[in-house]
Amino acid sequence: MSFLSPTLRMENLSTVPIMSLDHVPEAERYNKENIVAQWCAPINGKMYRIELEHGTTSGRRMIWVNGREVLRRDWMFKLVGEDTFEIDQARCIIRVDPAPGFKYEYSLYIDGKPHAQYAEELTRLYRLWLCTCGTEQAGTTDASQEYRIMLKLDTLSLYVNDELREEMAVFVHGGTDTSFVLQDTQFVLQARSSGNKHDGIVHTLLVNGVPVPEAKIQQIMQEPVSILQTN
């Protein structure tokens, strides 16, 4: 004789984990307070912020790229290991290893290379500039616009805020100029010979005629900044 309700039989029990977040909108699942590790990396001319959520009590592991969920595992009773995902055809791996004091170490690999090595190699493949442009009229300041200009040296592909630009370089005395206008802001990317084999071609970005200092890719990769959009 059984005192259980017929609805409590094994065949009637749900197979869907009650801890699943499928019913929660993605925007609500993303919570910066749950992030335990984050990295920043340019991949194929675009900048990506990679974040890891590692729930040591909930058993949930989530990976976010620019604020979007790309991987989620629930009921992960094994708290260490690795997860593989792709960003723009680049193979990425996040490793979780034990550390002293019941802590964990988190490592990112991109195309088989540790994040630090990947960052170092990219400094030879890209040039990066960051600038904020705004205009003042009648005592008021228009909403400023942030620009991230990246030049891939091997293909001379030019990206502005992750968008590939189809601009033509014009030959001038001593090199080339690539000009374009965005929201009344004049950009000129100059390429000039340095005069020696070691330095090769020197690239300079002018914004409204003013040179913009080149940004350090390694610094940006270690410290994600506001130019990384989350939508």
N, CA and C of each residue as an Amber inpcrd file, in Angstrom:
protein
   693
   0.8540000  -1.1920000   0.0000000   0.0000000   0.0000000   0.0000000
   0.8830000   1.2330000   0.0000000   0.5520000   2.1910000  -0.8450000
   1.3510000   3.4060000  -0.9460000   0.5310000   4.6050000  -0.5230000
   1.1800000   5.4970000   0.2360000   0.5100000   6.7150000   0.6660000
   0.8600000   7.8890000  -0.2480000   1.6290000   7.6540000  -1.3440000
   2.0280000   8.7130000  -2.2590000   0.9120000   9.0160000  -3.2340000
   0.7870000  10.2810000  -3.5660000  -0.1730000  10.6720000  -4.5930000
   0.2630000  10.1040000  -5.9290000  -0.6750000   9.7220000  -6.8040000
  -0.3090000   9.2080000  -8.1290000   0.5550000  10.1650000  -8.9310000
   0.4290000  11.4650000  -8.6600000   1.2080000  12.4470000  -9.4150000
   2.6650000  12.4670000  -8.9990000   3.0060000  11.7740000  -7.9010000
   4.3840000  11.7710000  -7.4140000   5.1570000  10.5460000  -7.8790000
   4.5800000   9.7650000  -8.7750000   5.3020000   8.6210000  -9.2960000
   6.5170000   9.0880000 -10.0970000   7.5340000   8.2370000 -10.1770000
   8.7740000   8.5970000 -10.8520000   8.5480000   9.0240000 -12.2900000
   7.6450000   8.3510000 -12.9990000   7.4400000   8.6810000 -14.4000000
   6.7640000  10.0340000 -14.5880000   6.2040000  10.5820000 -13.4940000
   5.5310000  11.8760000 -13.5920000   6.4150000  13.0350000 -13.1540000
   7.6140000  12.7350000 -12.6400000   8.4990000  13.7950000 -12.1650000
   9.1890000  14.4730000 -13.3410000   9.3730000  15.7790000 -13.2270000
  10.0120000  16.5490000 -14.2900000  11.4850000  16.1950000 -14.3940000
  11.9630000  16.1170000 -15.6040000  13.3910000  15.8610000 -15.8440000
  14.1810000  17.1460000 -16.0320000  13.5130000  18.3000000 -15.9850000
  14.1690000  19.5940000 -16.1560000  14.6890000  20.0710000 -14.8130000
  15.9850000  20.3750000 -14.6610000  16.5230000  20.8310000 -13.3760000
  15.7970000  22.0800000 -12.8910000  15.4480000  22.0850000 -11.6140000
  14.7270000  23.2380000 -11.0900000  15.6310000  24.4590000 -11.0080000
  16.9580000  24.2600000 -11.1070000  17.8750000  25.3920000 -11.0410000
  18.1590000  25.9810000 -12.4130000  17.5220000  25.4800000 -13.4510000
  17.7620000  25.9990000 -14.7910000  17.3540000  27.4620000 -14.8720000
  18.1340000  28.2390000 -15.6450000  17.8400000  29.6610000 -15.8130000
  17.1880000  29.9560000 -17.1530000  16.6940000  28.9330000 -17.8340000
  16.1190000  29.1510000 -19.1570000  14.9370000  30.1010000 -19.1200000
  14.2270000  30.1260000 -17.9940000  13.0410000  30.9700000 -17.9110000
  13.3870000  32.4200000 -17.5910000  14.6600000  32.6890000 -17.2770000
  15.0840000  34.0450000 -16.9150000  15.6590000  34.7310000 -18.1470000
  15.1910000  35.9400000 -18.4920000  15.7480000  36.6540000 -19.6530000
  17.2520000  36.8350000 -19.5160000  17.9440000  36.8280000 -20.6560000
  19.4030000  36.9050000 -20.6430000  19.8960000  38.1550000 -19.9320000
  19.2200000  39.2860000 -20.1630000  19.6460000  40.5430000 -19.5440000
  19.5970000  40.4540000 -18.0240000  18.6860000  39.6450000 -17.4820000
  18.5760000  39.5080000 -16.0340000  19.5460000  38.4600000 -15.4960000
  19.9500000  37.5190000 -16.3420000  20.9160000  36.5080000 -15.8930000
  22.3070000  37.1080000 -15.7220000  22.6010000  38.1530000 -16.5010000
  23.9380000  38.7550000 -16.4450000  24.0500000  39.6370000 -15.2090000
  24.9560000  39.2820000 -14.3230000  25.1500000  40.0250000 -13.0820000
  26.6470000  40.1500000 -12.8310000  27.1500000  41.3720000 -12.9070000
  28.5930000  41.5840000 -12.7520000  29.1030000  41.1150000 -11.3900000
  28.2400000  41.0990000 -10.3870000  28.6840000  40.6790000  -9.0650000
  29.0390000  39.1960000  -9.0340000  28.5510000  38.4340000 -10.0110000
  28.8460000  37.0010000 -10.0500000  30.0950000  36.6690000 -10.8630000
  30.6910000  37.6770000 -11.5030000  31.8590000  37.4460000 -12.3500000
  33.0990000  37.2550000 -11.4780000  33.8290000  36.1790000 -11.7270000
  35.0360000  35.8990000 -10.9360000  36.3140000  36.1570000 -11.7250000
  36.2220000  36.2270000 -13.0500000  37.4100000  36.4850000 -13.8760000
  36.9650000  37.1230000 -15.1790000  37.7970000  38.0220000 -15.6890000
  37.4780000  38.6660000 -16.9630000  38.7630000  38.9800000 -17.7250000
  38.6400000  38.9170000 -19.0320000  39.7570000  39.2020000 -19.9280000
  39.2410000  40.0550000 -21.0730000  40.1640000  40.6840000 -21.7670000
  39.8240000  41.4790000 -22.9360000  40.8010000  41.1190000 -24.0460000
  40.2780000  40.9140000 -25.2630000  41.1540000  40.4860000 -26.3540000
  40.5850000  40.9040000 -27.6950000  41.4350000  41.4340000 -28.5910000
  40.9920000  41.6710000 -29.9710000  41.1200000  40.3900000 -30.7820000
  40.0550000  40.0330000 -31.4880000  40.0460000  38.8430000 -32.3350000
  39.5200000  39.2490000 -33.6980000  40.3420000  39.0720000 -34.7120000
  39.9680000  39.4310000 -36.0830000  39.4740000  40.8760000 -36.1810000
  40.1930000  41.7680000 -35.5220000  39.9010000  43.1880000 -35.6360000
  38.8270000  43.7000000 -34.7110000  38.1800000  42.8230000 -33.9570000
  37.1200000  43.2420000 -33.0450000  37.5550000  42.9850000 -31.6060000
  37.1020000  43.8650000 -30.7040000  37.4750000  43.7390000 -29.3070000
  36.3820000  42.9860000 -28.5490000  36.8080000  42.0450000 -27.7220000
  35.8530000  41.2340000 -26.9740000  36.2000000  41.2390000 -25.4900000
  35.1640000  41.3230000 -24.6620000  35.3130000  41.1730000 -23.2140000
  34.7690000  39.7900000 -22.8470000  35.6050000  38.9800000 -22.2400000
  35.2600000  37.6040000 -21.8980000  35.1870000  37.5060000 -20.3780000
  34.0620000  37.0190000 -19.8680000  33.8440000  36.9640000 -18.4250000
  33.3880000  35.5650000 -18.0130000  33.8000000  35.1750000 -16.8260000
  33.4690000  33.8510000 -16.3060000  32.7060000  33.9760000 -14.9990000
  31.6220000  33.2150000 -14.9130000  30.8610000  33.0760000 -13.6710000
  31.0550000  31.6510000 -13.1720000  31.5660000  31.5130000 -11.9630000
  31.9150000  30.1940000 -11.4210000  31.2300000  30.0300000 -10.0750000
  30.0650000  29.3930000 -10.0840000  29.3110000  29.2090000  -8.8510000
  29.7990000  27.9940000  -8.0840000  30.6090000  28.2270000  -7.0600000
  31.1800000  27.1020000  -6.3180000  30.1430000  26.4210000  -5.4280000
  29.0760000  27.1080000  -5.0890000  28.0190000  26.5000000  -4.2780000
  26.8390000  26.0500000  -5.1340000  26.5370000  26.7980000  -6.1780000
  25.4030000  26.4460000  -7.0380000  25.7630000  25.4000000  -8.0880000
  27.0720000  25.2530000  -8.3850000  27.4740000  24.3290000  -9.4320000
  27.2290000  24.8510000 -10.8300000  27.0010000  26.1400000 -10.9410000
  26.7180000  26.7390000 -12.2540000  27.9690000  27.4270000 -12.7840000
  28.2520000  27.2080000 -14.0590000  29.3780000  27.8600000 -14.7180000
  28.8640000  28.5170000 -15.9910000  29.1310000  29.8190000 -16.1230000
  28.6330000  30.5730000 -17.2730000  29.7600000  31.4000000 -17.8640000
  29.7730000  31.5110000 -19.1840000  30.7530000  32.3320000 -19.8890000
  29.9960000  33.3800000 -20.6850000  30.4410000  34.6210000 -20.5320000
  29.8110000  35.7560000 -21.2080000  30.8310000  36.4110000 -22.1350000
  30.3930000  36.8020000 -23.3140000  31.2330000  37.5340000 -24.2560000
  30.5080000  38.8190000 -24.6220000  31.1040000  39.9520000 -24.2490000
  30.4780000  41.2670000 -24.4550000  29.0560000  41.2940000 -23.9180000
  28.8780000  40.7000000 -22.7350000  27.5850000  40.7500000 -22.0720000
  26.5660000  39.7590000 -22.5690000  26.9640000  38.8470000 -23.4530000
  26.0340000  37.8390000 -23.9640000  26.4970000  36.4400000 -23.5430000
  25.5410000  35.6340000 -23.1580000  25.8500000  34.2810000 -22.7060000
  26.2240000  33.3950000 -23.8900000  27.3930000  32.7690000 -23.8110000
  27.8290000  31.8520000 -24.8740000  27.9310000  30.4170000 -24.3780000
  27.9510000  30.2270000 -23.0570000  28.0210000  28.8750000 -22.5160000
  27.4780000  28.8760000 -21.0950000  26.6730000  27.8640000 -20.7950000
  26.1460000  27.7150000 -19.4270000  26.0680000  26.2340000 -19.0860000
  26.5960000  25.9000000 -17.9110000  26.5110000  24.5300000 -17.4110000
  25.9510000  24.5750000 -15.9950000  24.8780000  23.8230000 -15.7710000
  24.2880000  23.7220000 -14.4410000  24.6930000  22.3990000 -13.7960000
  24.6120000  22.3730000 -12.4740000  24.8840000  21.1520000 -11.7270000
  26.3050000  20.6350000 -11.9720000  27.2650000  21.5520000 -12.0080000
  28.6620000  21.1620000 -12.1960000  29.2760000  20.8460000 -10.8300000
  29.1870000  19.5750000 -10.4190000  29.7120000  19.1990000  -9.1100000
  31.2390000  19.1510000  -9.1150000  31.8350000  18.9780000 -10.3010000
  33.2820000  19.0740000 -10.4290000  33.6160000  20.5280000 -10.7180000
  34.2320000  21.1940000  -9.7530000  34.4240000  22.6400000  -9.8390000
  35.6510000  23.0410000 -10.6370000  36.4960000  22.0910000 -11.0140000
  37.6730000  22.4050000 -11.8200000  37.5330000  21.7260000 -13.1780000
  38.3420000  22.1860000 -14.1200000  38.2750000  21.6360000 -15.4740000
  38.3540000  22.7490000 -16.4950000  37.9150000  22.4760000 -17.7090000
  37.9880000  23.4790000 -18.7600000  36.7280000  23.4530000 -19.6150000
  36.4280000  24.5990000 -20.2060000  35.2940000  24.7490000 -21.1160000
  35.7930000  25.3720000 -22.4080000  35.2790000  24.8850000 -23.5260000
  35.7000000  25.3400000 -24.8460000  34.5540000  26.0540000 -25.5420000
  34.8770000  27.1580000 -26.1960000  33.8860000  27.9170000 -26.9610000
  34.6170000  28.6440000 -28.0760000  33.8700000  29.2500000 -28.9770000
  34.4640000  29.9520000 -30.1160000  34.0290000  31.4120000 -30.1420000
  34.9600000  32.2590000 -30.5790000  34.6700000  33.6710000 -30.8330000
  35.1970000  33.9910000 -32.2160000  34.3090000  34.2530000 -33.1330000
  34.6970000  34.6240000 -34.4960000  35.7270000  33.6440000 -35.0630000
  35.4280000  32.3640000 -34.9660000  36.2440000  31.2670000 -35.4860000
  37.5430000  31.0500000 -34.7170000  37.7430000  31.7600000 -33.6290000
  38.9070000  31.5230000 -32.7720000  38.5020000  30.5730000 -31.6450000
  39.2890000  29.5260000 -31.4340000  38.9870000  28.5380000 -30.3990000
  39.4930000  29.0430000 -29.0510000  38.5830000  29.1410000 -28.0960000
  38.9150000  29.6730000 -26.7720000  38.6590000  28.6050000 -25.7120000
  39.5190000  28.5810000 -24.7160000  39.3810000  27.6470000 -23.6000000
  39.5820000  28.4170000 -22.3000000  38.6820000  28.2110000 -21.3560000
  38.8490000  28.7390000 -20.0020000  39.1010000  27.5590000 -19.0740000
  40.2270000  27.6030000 -18.3820000  40.5990000  26.5450000 -17.4470000
  40.3710000  27.0200000 -16.0200000  39.8370000  26.1230000 -15.2140000
  39.6600000  26.3670000 -13.7860000  40.5280000  25.3540000 -13.0460000
  41.5110000  25.8560000 -12.3010000  42.4390000  24.9920000 -11.5690000
  42.3730000  25.3090000 -10.0800000  42.6180000  24.3170000  -9.2360000
  42.6210000  24.5770000  -7.7910000  43.8220000  25.4120000  -7.3860000
  43.6220000  26.2210000  -6.3620000  44.6860000  27.0610000  -5.8070000
  44.6940000  26.8750000  -4.2940000  45.8050000  27.2110000  -3.6400000
  45.8730000  27.0510000  -2.1820000  44.7790000  27.8450000  -1.4730000
  44.3500000  27.3280000  -0.3380000  43.3610000  28.0270000   0.4600000
  41.9490000  27.8950000  -0.0600000  41.6330000  26.7680000  -0.6760000
  40.2920000  26.5170000  -1.2120000  39.8730000  27.6010000  -2.2010000
  40.8360000  28.0350000  -2.9960000  40.5510000  29.0330000  -4.0190000
  40.7770000  28.4250000  -5.4000000  40.5720000  29.2590000  -6.4290000
  40.6750000  28.7600000  -7.7940000  41.4420000  29.7560000  -8.6580000
  42.1440000  29.2130000  -9.6390000  42.8290000  30.0360000 -10.6310000
  42.1280000  29.8670000 -11.9710000  41.9950000  30.9810000 -12.6910000
  41.2730000  30.9710000 -13.9610000  42.2170000  31.4180000 -15.0760000
  42.2580000  30.6460000 -16.1560000  43.1640000  30.9370000 -17.2670000
  42.3960000  30.9010000 -18.5760000  42.7510000  31.8160000 -19.4760000
  42.1380000  31.8720000 -20.8030000  43.1850000  31.5410000 -21.8570000
  42.8140000  30.6810000 -22.7950000  43.6600000  30.3430000 -23.9360000
  42.8950000  30.6760000 -25.2170000  43.5880000  31.3060000 -26.1530000
  42.9890000  31.6560000 -27.4400000  43.8350000  31.0240000 -28.5360000
  43.2100000  30.1760000 -29.3280000  43.9190000  29.4290000 -30.3760000
  45.1520000  28.7250000 -29.8180000  44.9990000  28.1440000 -28.6370000
  46.0610000  27.3610000 -28.0260000  47.1220000  28.1570000 -27.2980000
  46.9860000  29.4820000 -27.2450000  48.0020000  30.3210000 -26.6060000
  47.4470000  30.9450000 -25.3270000  48.2490000  30.9690000 -24.2540000
  47.8140000  31.6690000 -23.0470000  47.5150000  33.1330000 -23.3520000
  46.5970000  33.6940000 -22.5930000  46.1620000  35.0660000 -22.8490000
  47.3270000  36.0410000 -22.8890000  48.2860000  35.8970000 -21.9730000
  49.4240000  36.8200000 -21.9380000  50.2570000  36.7180000 -23.2090000
  50.5110000  35.4910000 -23.6690000  51.2790000  35.3080000 -24.9080000
  50.5040000  35.8330000 -26.1090000  49.2060000  35.5690000 -26.1290000
  48.3620000  36.0630000 -27.2160000  48.4050000  37.5880000 -27.2700000
  48.3620000  38.2340000 -26.0960000  48.4040000  39.6900000 -26.0400000
  49.7290000  40.2270000 -26.5650000  50.8160000  39.5550000 -26.1880000
  52.1360000  40.0120000 -26.6270000  52.2840000  39.9120000 -28.1420000
  51.7920000  38.8110000 -28.7170000  51.9030000  38.6380000 -30.1640000
  51.0380000  39.6410000 -30.9180000  49.9030000  40.0180000 -30.3410000
  49.0180000  40.9540000 -31.0310000  49.6140000  42.3510000 -31.1370000
  50.5150000  42.6880000 -30.2390000  51.1340000  44.0030000 -30.3220000
  51.9340000  44.1600000 -31.6100000  52.3200000  43.0320000 -32.2130000
  53.0510000  43.0850000 -33.4770000  52.1190000  42.9720000 -34.6810000
  50.8590000  42.6620000 -34.4460000  49.9130000  42.4660000 -35.5470000
  48.9380000  43.6160000 -35.7230000  48.7370000  44.4040000 -34.6610000
  47.7290000  45.4580000 -34.6950000  48.3200000  46.7920000 -34.2460000
  47.6540000  47.8500000 -34.6720000  47.8470000  49.1760000 -34.1030000
  46.4860000  49.6390000 -33.5950000  46.4700000  50.3020000 -32.4560000
  45.2090000  50.6640000 -31.8060000  45.2440000  52.1120000 -31.3470000
  44.1210000  52.8170000 -31.5990000  43.9520000  54.1830000 -31.1090000
  42.5760000  54.3110000 -30.4680000  42.5090000  55.0760000 -29.3860000
  41.2500000  55.3570000 -28.7050000  41.0720000  56.8610000 -28.6260000
  39.8750000  57.3150000 -28.9400000  39.6210000  58.7530000 -28.8310000
  38.1470000  58.9890000 -28.5430000  37.8790000  60.1110000 -27.8820000
  36.5160000  60.5400000 -27.5840000  36.2940000  61.8830000 -28.2400000
  35.2590000  61.9710000 -29.0600000  34.9950000  63.1890000 -29.8240000
  33.6590000  63.7820000 -29.4070000  33.6140000  65.1050000 -29.3080000
  32.3950000  65.8320000 -28.9940000  32.5500000  67.2590000 -29.4470000
  31.4520000  67.9410000 -29.6640000  31.4940000  69.3270000 -30.1170000
  30.7620000  70.2130000 -29.1380000  31.2190000  71.4310000 -29.0590000
  30.5840000  72.4140000 -28.1860000  29.9700000  73.5190000 -29.0320000
  28.6930000  73.7670000 -28.7980000  27.9880000  74.8110000 -29.5190000
  27.0580000  75.5360000 -28.5560000  27.1430000  76.8560000 -28.5880000
  26.2610000  77.7020000 -27.7780000  26.3080000  77.3080000 -26.3020000
  27.4860000  77.0190000 -25.8140000  27.6480000  76.7190000 -24.4070000
  27.2200000  75.3340000 -23.9820000  26.8280000  74.4780000 -24.9180000
  26.4170000  73.1200000 -24.5780000  27.3410000  72.1260000 -25.2700000
  27.4390000  70.9700000 -24.6790000  28.2910000  69.9220000 -25.2330000
  27.4360000  68.7660000 -25.7040000  27.5720000  68.4020000 -26.9600000
  26.8430000  67.2550000 -27.4810000  27.3610000  65.9720000 -26.8280000
  26.5360000  64.9450000 -26.8890000  26.9510000  63.6580000 -26.3390000
  28.2410000  63.2070000 -27.0190000  29.2310000  62.8910000 -26.2180000
  30.5170000  62.4870000 -26.7720000  30.4160000  61.0880000 -27.3680000
  31.2600000  60.8320000 -28.3470000  31.2910000  59.5470000 -29.0260000
  32.6790000  58.9480000 -28.8910000  32.7380000  57.7290000 -28.4040000
  34.0160000  57.0440000 -28.2560000  34.3050000  56.2290000 -29.5070000
  35.5490000  56.2910000 -29.9640000  35.9630000  55.5470000 -31.1510000
  37.1640000  54.6720000 -30.8100000  37.1230000  53.4730000 -31.3200000
  38.2450000  52.5560000 -31.2050000  38.6690000  52.1990000 -32.6230000
  39.8440000  52.6510000 -33.0270000  40.3450000  52.4220000 -34.3880000
  41.4560000  51.3880000 -34.3170000  41.2850000  50.2980000 -35.0510000
  42.2770000  49.2280000 -35.0630000  42.7300000  48.9750000 -36.4930000
  44.0230000  48.8520000 -36.6700000  44.6160000  48.5570000 -37.9710000
  45.3380000  47.2230000 -37.8880000  44.9350000  46.2730000 -38.7320000
  45.6110000  44.9840000 -38.8060000  46.7180000  45.0940000 -39.8370000
  47.9590000  44.9380000 -39.3860000  49.1040000  45.2860000 -40.2160000
  49.3050000  44.3500000 -41.3970000  49.0130000  43.0640000 -41.2400000
  49.3050000  42.1430000 -42.3420000  48.3420000  42.2960000 -43.5110000
  47.1050000  42.7290000 -43.2330000  46.1180000  42.9070000 -44.3060000
  45.7600000  44.3680000 -44.5300000  46.2260000  45.2610000 -43.6160000
  45.8710000  46.6870000 -43.6450000  44.3660000  46.8910000 -43.5340000
  43.6840000  45.9390000 -42.9030000  42.2470000  46.0910000 -42.6440000
  42.0510000  47.1130000 -41.5350000  41.0900000  48.0120000 -41.7320000
  40.8360000  49.0910000 -40.7830000  39.4670000  48.8840000 -40.1430000
  39.4430000  48.8400000 -38.8070000  38.1990000  48.6370000 -38.0640000
  37.9320000  49.8570000 -37.1910000  36.6850000  50.3060000 -37.1890000
  36.2550000  51.3910000 -36.3120000  35.0930000  50.8650000 -35.4800000
  35.3080000  50.7800000 -34.1690000  34.2890000  50.2250000 -33.2680000
  33.7790000  48.8790000 -33.7740000  34.6960000  48.0270000 -34.1350000
  34.4370000  46.6470000 -34.5650000  33.8550000  46.5300000 -35.9630000
  33.6650000  47.6390000 -36.6710000  33.1250000  47.6000000 -38.0290000
  34.2590000  47.7750000 -39.0370000  34.3230000  46.8620000 -40.0060000
  35.3480000  46.9500000 -41.0420000  35.0300000  48.0950000 -41.9940000
  36.0140000  48.9670000 -42.1940000  35.8340000  50.1220000 -43.0810000
  36.4200000  49.8100000 -44.4530000  35.6920000  50.2000000 -45.4850000
  36.1630000  50.0200000 -46.8610000  36.6840000  51.3580000 -47.3690000
  37.8520000  51.7460000 -46.8940000  38.4440000  53.0270000 -47.2630000
  39.6440000  52.7950000 -48.1810000  39.8470000  53.7310000 -49.0860000
  40.9590000  53.6390000 -50.0250000  42.0890000  54.5570000 -49.5830000
  43.2940000  54.0220000 -49.5470000  44.4620000  54.8340000 -49.2210000
  44.8970000  55.6170000 -50.4520000  45.2670000  56.8650000 -50.2290000
  45.7110000  57.7520000 -51.3030000  47.2130000  57.9740000 -51.1540000
  47.9330000  57.8100000 -52.2520000  49.3760000  58.0190000 -52.2130000
  49.6910000  59.5100000 -52.1060000  50.5530000  59.8360000 -51.1550000
  51.0230000  61.2040000 -50.9610000  52.5440000  61.1470000 -50.8620000
  53.1490000  62.3050000 -50.7390000  54.6080000  62.3530000 -50.6340000
  55.0600000  61.6430000 -49.3550000  55.8330000  60.6000000 -49.5060000
  56.3850000  59.8820000 -48.3580000  55.5490000  58.7220000 -47.8690000
  54.3660000  58.4900000 -48.4510000  53.5470000  57.3750000 -47.9690000
  52.1170000  57.4530000 -48.4650000  51.1650000  57.0850000 -47.6030000
  49.7450000  57.1000000 -47.9630000  48.9260000  57.7430000 -46.8570000
  47.7500000  58.2540000 -47.2330000  46.7620000  58.7800000 -46.2970000
  45.4400000  58.0650000 -46.5390000  44.8130000  57.6220000 -45.4570000
  43.4750000  57.0330000 -45.5220000  42.5400000  57.9360000 -44.7400000
  41.5910000  58.5650000 -45.4200000  40.7280000  59.5710000 -44.7990000
  39.2790000  59.0960000 -44.7700000  38.5840000  59.4550000 -43.6880000
  37.1490000  59.1980000 -43.5880000  36.5590000  60.1360000 -42.5390000
  35.2530000  60.3210000 -42.6150000  34.5440000  61.2460000 -41.7270000
  33.4610000  60.4790000 -40.9870000  33.3850000  60.6990000 -39.6620000
  32.3430000  60.1070000 -38.8340000  31.7360000  61.1980000 -37.9700000
  30.4470000  61.4800000 -38.1780000  29.7420000  62.4840000 -37.3810000
  30.5210000  63.8010000 -37.3170000  30.8560000  64.3070000 -38.4830000
  31.5510000  65.5960000 -38.6200000  32.9700000  65.5830000 -38.0550000
  33.4830000  64.4150000 -37.7470000  34.8610000  64.2970000 -37.2590000
  35.7320000  63.7280000 -38.3650000  36.8240000  64.4290000 -38.6780000
  37.7160000  64.0250000 -39.7570000  38.8300000  63.1370000 -39.2180000
  38.9520000  61.9400000 -39.7870000  40.0070000  61.0050000 -39.4190000
  40.9550000  60.8350000 -40.6020000  42.2420000  60.8580000 -40.3200000
  43.2550000  60.5960000 -41.3400000  44.2790000  59.6400000 -40.7480000
  44.4160000  58.4810000 -41.3740000  45.4260000  57.5170000 -40.9580000
  46.6090000  57.6240000 -41.9080000  47.7250000  58.0900000 -41.3770000
  48.9230000  58.2910000 -42.1840000  49.8570000  57.0890000 -42.0670000
  50.4390000  56.7020000 -43.1910000  51.4680000  55.6590000 -43.2170000
  52.7110000  56.2550000 -43.8520000  53.8040000  56.2940000 -43.0910000
  55.0380000  56.9040000 -43.5650000  56.2080000  55.9610000 -43.2960000
  57.2010000  56.0310000 -44.1630000  58.4010000  55.2370000 -43.9670000
  59.2290000  55.8300000 -42.8370000  59.7240000  54.9430000 -41.9590000
  60.5440000  55.4100000 -40.8460000  61.9740000  55.6950000 -41.2800000
  62.3610000  55.1860000 -42.4420000  63.7130000  55.3950000 -42.9220000
  64.6930000  54.3270000 -42.4970000  64.2260000  53.3440000 -41.6930000
  65.1140000  52.2460000 -41.3100000  64.3200000  50.9420000 -41.2950000
  65.0350000  49.8350000 -41.4680000  64.3820000  48.5350000 -41.5810000
  63.7770000  48.0730000 -40.2640000  64.3440000  48.5090000 -39.1600000
  63.8760000  48.0280000 -37.8590000  62.4630000  48.5030000 -37.5660000
  62.1900000  49.7730000 -37.7960000  60.8720000  50.3370000 -37.4880000
  59.8820000  50.1700000 -38.6370000  60.3880000  50.0780000 -39.8700000
  59.4930000  49.8820000 -41.0100000  58.5700000  51.0650000 -41.2330000
  57.2790000  50.7700000 -41.4180000  56.2840000  51.8090000 -41.6570000
  55.7400000  52.3210000 -40.3320000  55.6270000  53.6280000 -40.2070000
  55.0760000  54.2630000 -39.0110000  53.6690000  54.7540000 -39.3300000
  52.7060000  54.3760000 -38.4840000  51.3150000  54.7810000 -38.6720000
  50.9380000  55.8270000 -37.6270000  50.2900000  56.8840000 -38.0900000
  49.8570000  57.9720000 -37.2210000  48.4000000  58.2870000 -37.5200000
  47.5970000  58.4460000 -36.4650000  46.1880000  58.8040000 -36.6380000
  45.9820000  60.2660000 -36.2700000  45.3790000  61.0110000 -37.1820000
  45.0140000  62.4010000 -36.9360000  43.4990000  62.4950000 -36.8250000
  43.0250000  63.1590000 -35.7850000  41.5960000  63.4080000 -35.6000000
  41.3870000  64.9120000 -35.6130000  40.7130000  65.3860000 -36.6510000
  40.5560000  66.8320000 -36.8650000  41.9150000  67.5270000 -36.8710000
  42.8850000  66.8510000 -37.4770000  44.2160000  67.4260000 -37.6270000
  45.1360000  67.2730000 -36.4360000  44.6470000  66.6640000 -35.3580000
  45.4460000  66.5220000 -34.1380000  45.8850000  65.0640000 -33.9850000
  47.1870000  64.8100000 -33.8000000  47.6500000  63.4240000 -33.6190000
  47.0740000  62.8050000 -32.3450000  46.6930000  61.5380000 -32.4390000
  46.1630000  60.7840000 -31.2940000  47.2190000  59.7740000 -30.8490000
  47.5690000  59.7440000 -29.5670000  48.5790000  58.7770000 -29.1040000
  48.1020000  57.3460000 -29.3350000  49.0350000  56.4960000 -29.6910000
  48.6860000  55.0910000 -29.8850000  48.4470000  54.4310000 -28.5330000
  47.3900000  53.6250000 -28.4480000  47.0640000  52.9230000 -27.2090000
  47.8470000  51.6190000 -27.1270000  48.0140000  51.1370000 -25.9140000
  48.7310000  49.8900000 -25.6810000  47.7310000  48.7400000 -25.6330000
  47.8460000  47.8410000 -26.5980000  46.9080000  46.7260000 -26.6620000
  46.9780000  45.8770000 -25.4000000  48.1710000  45.6250000 -24.8730000
  48.2930000  44.7850000 -23.6880000  47.5790000  45.4070000 -22.4940000
  47.6580000  46.7330000 -22.3530000  46.9790000  47.3960000 -21.2460000
  45.4730000  47.2700000 -21.3870000  44.9680000  47.4620000 -22.6030000
  43.5360000  47.3530000 -22.8300000  43.0630000  45.9290000 -22.5650000
  43.8610000  44.9370000 -22.9360000  43.4670000  43.5470000 -22.7550000
  43.4360000  43.1600000 -21.2850000  44.2770000  43.7660000 -20.4840000
  44.3000000  43.4360000 -19.0670000  43.2290000  44.1870000 -18.2930000
  42.8200000  45.3520000 -18.7760000  41.8690000  46.1840000 -18.0610000
  40.7200000  46.5580000 -18.9910000  39.6490000  45.7310000 -19.0280000
  38.5010000  46.0520000 -19.8810000  37.9650000  47.4400000 -19.5800000
  37.6090000  48.1670000 -20.6350000  37.1980000  49.5520000 -20.4810000
  35.8250000  49.7620000 -21.0840000  35.3310000  50.9880000 -20.9950000
  33.9560000  51.2850000 -21.3700000  33.6960000  51.1490000 -22.8570000
  34.7550000  51.1290000 -23.6870000  34.5270000  51.0540000 -25.1260000
  33.9870000  49.6970000 -25.5460000  33.9920000  48.7310000 -24.6460000
  33.4530000  47.4180000 -24.9620000  31.9550000  47.4340000 -24.7100000
  31.1740000  47.3380000 -25.7590000  29.7320000  47.3930000 -25.6230000
  29.1990000  46.0660000 -25.1000000  28.0440000  46.1270000 -24.4590000
  27.4250000  44.9260000 -23.9110000  26.1440000  44.5780000 -24.6380000
  25.9260000  45.1660000 -25.8160000  24.7040000  44.8220000 -26.5460000
  25.0610000  44.4520000 -27.9620000
